[in-house]
Amino acid sequence: MSNGDIFLGEVIGTAILILFGAGVCAAVTLKHSKARHSGWVVIAFGWGFGVLAGAYTAAPLSGGHLNPAVTLGIAVDTGVWDKVWVYLLGQMVGAMIGAVLAYLVYLAQFNANTGRDGDTDGPTPTLGIFSTIPEIRNPAANLLTEVIATVALVLPILAFGMTKGLGESGTQILIVSLLVVGIGLSLGGPTGYAINPARDLGPRIVHTLLPIPNKGTSDWSYAWVPVVGPLIGGAIAGVVYNAAF
């Protein structure tokens, strides 16, 4: 795969992932959305379907990593590092594009986030639509959650690669999508399961820059956790897989 194909595939695939993921968070969170208050199960499946759509789209061009933790885990396992920077750049650009697209889809709802027009509960905080927020702010515990959840993502992804038939049939991507749903349902409660540095950092940058009424804080003091935790988890998964399989 050429650098151009990898970059384009990761941009497109990650943009689709974040469009679906931030979109479902907006749907559940924002006032005047028909899906408001749909709940955590809807969010988990929305992100899973985002992985499904993004990875299938990107796979012919780049393999569909869509996640720096996955790229890092593969590099640690294989020892091949020369394309890593291309993957990471494409993932970050794609994540920011996807966040902007999700904002545009819900533009009317974001602009109506004022607390006026009969709303008595005030504006809705918007950061959780774009990035993760811990339920209990404890950096050590939050970091550990992200590390464990990312190992639970990347280690199975590496193992799926051992089964040639899964990759040839395209079933591997479907299984990874269901894995993401499972992680969201089982491990997502403490931090919102970033498990992907680009998924959190790219949209957080976009949240900071967008002219969203009453958007609240972008919480940059926490932003390192959903970046460092998944990178550690991806590296651990690569080391474990390389040693054990």
C-alpha positions in Angstrom: 0.0 0.0 0.0 1.3 3.4 -0.9 1.5 6.3 1.6 -1.2 8.1 -0.4 -3.6 5.1 -0.2 -3.0 4.7 3.5 -3.5 8.3 4.2 -6.7 8.6 2.1 -8.1 5.4 3.5 -7.6 6.4 7.1 -8.9 9.9 6.6 -12.1 8.6 5.0 -12.6 5.6 7.3 -11.9 7.6 10.5 -14.2 10.4 9.4 -17.0 7.9 8.9 -16.3 6.4 12.3 -16.5 9.7 14.1 -19.5 10.9 12.1 -21.4 7.9 13.3 -20.0 8.0 16.8 -20.3 11.7 17.5 -23.6 11.6 15.7 -25.1 9.0 18.0 -23.9 11.0 21.0 -25.4 14.1 19.6 -28.7 12.3 18.9 -28.9 11.0 22.5 -27.7 14.2 24.1 -29.1 17.3 22.4 -32.5 18.9 22.9 -34.8 18.7 20.0 -33.3 15.5 18.8 -35.8 12.7 18.2 -33.4 10.2 19.8 -32.8 12.2 23.0 -32.5 10.1 26.2 -32.2 6.9 24.1 -29.5 5.6 26.4 -26.1 4.0 26.6 -27.0 0.9 24.6 -27.9 3.1 21.6 -24.5 4.9 22.0 -22.6 1.6 22.2 -24.3 0.2 19.0 -23.9 3.6 17.2 -20.1 3.5 17.8 -20.0 -0.2 16.7 -21.8 0.6 13.5 -19.4 3.5 13.0 -16.4 1.1 13.2 -18.3 -1.3 10.8 -18.9 1.4 8.1 -15.5 3.1 8.5 -13.4 0.0 8.5 -15.2 -1.6 5.5 -14.8 1.6 3.6 -11.1 2.1 4.4 -10.0 -1.6 4.2 -9.2 -1.7 0.5 -7.0 1.3 0.8 -5.3 1.1 4.2 -6.5 -2.0 6.0 -8.8 0.1 8.1 -6.9 0.7 11.3 -8.8 3.9 12.2 -7.1 4.0 15.6 -3.5 4.9 16.6 -3.7 2.2 19.3 -4.4 -0.5 16.7 -1.6 0.9 14.5 0.8 0.9 17.4 -0.1 -2.6 18.5 0.5 -4.0 15.0 3.8 -2.1 14.7 5.0 -3.5 18.1 4.0 -7.0 17.0 5.5 -6.9 13.5 8.4 -4.5 14.0 7.3 -2.6 10.9 7.3 1.1 11.8 7.8 3.0 8.5 4.1 3.6 7.7 3.0 4.4 11.3 3.2 8.2 10.9 1.0 8.0 7.8 -1.6 6.1 9.6 -1.6 8.4 12.6 -1.8 11.5 10.4 -4.7 10.2 8.4 -6.5 9.1 11.6 -6.2 12.5 13.2 -7.3 14.4 10.1 -10.2 12.0 9.6 -11.3 12.3 13.2 -11.5 16.1 12.9 -13.4 16.0 9.6 -15.9 13.5 11.1 -16.4 15.7 14.1 -17.2 18.7 11.9 -19.6 16.6 9.8 -21.5 15.5 12.9 -21.7 19.1 14.0 -23.2 20.1 10.7 -25.7 17.3 10.8 -27.0 18.6 14.2 -26.3 22.3 13.5 -29.9 23.3 14.2 -29.8 21.4 17.5 -26.5 22.9 18.5 -27.7 26.4 17.7 -30.8 25.8 19.8 -28.7 24.9 22.8 -29.5 28.1 24.6 -31.8 27.3 27.5 -34.4 29.7 26.0 -37.7 29.0 24.2 -39.4 27.3 27.1 -36.4 25.2 28.2 -36.2 25.3 31.9 -33.2 23.0 32.5 -30.6 25.3 30.8 -28.1 24.6 28.0 -26.8 21.1 27.5 -23.0 20.6 27.9 -21.7 19.4 24.6 -18.2 18.0 25.2 -19.5 14.5 25.7 -20.8 14.5 22.1 -17.2 14.9 20.9 -14.9 13.4 23.5 -14.9 11.3 26.6 -15.6 12.5 30.2 -14.9 10.3 33.2 -17.8 9.7 35.6 -15.4 9.8 38.6 -12.3 12.0 37.9 -9.4 10.0 39.2 -6.5 10.1 36.7 -4.9 6.9 37.8 -8.1 4.9 37.8 -9.2 6.5 34.5 -5.9 5.8 32.9 -6.0 2.1 34.1 -9.5 1.8 32.6 -8.4 3.0 29.2 -5.3 0.8 29.2 -7.3 -2.4 30.1 -10.2 -1.6 27.7 -7.7 -0.9 24.8 -5.9 -4.2 25.4 -9.3 -5.8 25.3 -9.7 -4.2 21.8 -6.3 -4.6 20.2 -5.3 -8.1 21.4 -8.4 -9.7 19.9 -7.9 -7.7 16.7 -4.3 -9.1 16.4 -5.6 -12.6 17.1 -8.4 -12.3 14.5 -5.6 -11.7 12.0 -4.4 -15.3 12.5 -7.6 -16.7 11.0 -7.1 -16.1 7.3 -10.7 -16.9 6.4 -12.0 -14.0 8.5 -9.9 -11.5 6.6 -10.7 -13.0 3.2 -14.4 -13.0 3.8 -14.6 -9.6 5.4 -16.1 -11.1 8.5 -13.2 -9.9 10.6 -14.4 -6.3 10.4 -17.9 -7.3 11.5 -16.5 -9.1 14.5 -14.4 -6.1 15.4 -17.5 -3.9 15.3 -19.3 -6.2 17.7 -16.2 -6.2 19.9 -16.4 -2.4 20.1 -20.1 -2.7 21.1 -19.2 -5.2 23.8 -16.4 -3.0 25.1 -18.8 -0.1 25.3 -21.4 -2.1 27.2 -19.0 -3.9 29.6 -16.1 -1.5 30.1 -17.3 1.9 28.9 -19.1 3.0 32.1 -16.1 4.6 34.0 -14.6 6.8 31.2 -16.8 6.6 28.1 -14.2 4.2 26.5 -12.1 6.3 24.2 -9.8 3.3 23.4 -8.6 5.4 20.5 -6.5 8.5 20.8 -7.6 10.1 17.5 -11.2 9.4 18.4 -10.9 11.6 21.5 -8.2 14.2 20.6 -9.4 15.1 17.1 -13.0 15.9 18.1 -11.8 17.6 21.3 -9.8 20.0 19.1 -12.9 20.6 16.9 -15.0 21.2 20.0 -12.6 23.9 21.1 -12.7 25.6 17.8 -16.4 25.4 16.8 -18.8 28.3 17.5 -21.2 26.1 19.5 -23.5 28.2 21.8 -23.0 27.5 25.5 -20.7 24.6 24.7 -19.0 24.6 28.0 -15.4 23.5 28.7 -13.3 21.3 26.4 -11.6 19.9 29.6 -8.0 19.9 28.4 -6.7 18.9 31.8 -8.2 15.4 31.2 -7.3 15.2 27.5 -4.0 13.3 28.1 -5.7 10.3 29.7 -7.7 9.1 26.5 -4.5 9.6 24.5 -1.9 8.0 26.7 -4.0 5.2 28.1 -5.0 3.7 24.7 -1.4 4.0 23.4 -0.1 2.1 26.4 -2.8 -0.5 26.0 -2.0 -0.9 22.3 1.7 -1.3 23.0 0.9 -3.9 25.7 -1.3 -5.8 23.4 1.4 -5.9 20.7 4.0 -7.2 23.2 1.6 -9.8 24.6 0.6 -11.0 21.2 4.1 -11.2 19.9 5.3 -13.2 23.0 2.3 -15.5 23.3 1.2 -16.4 19.7 
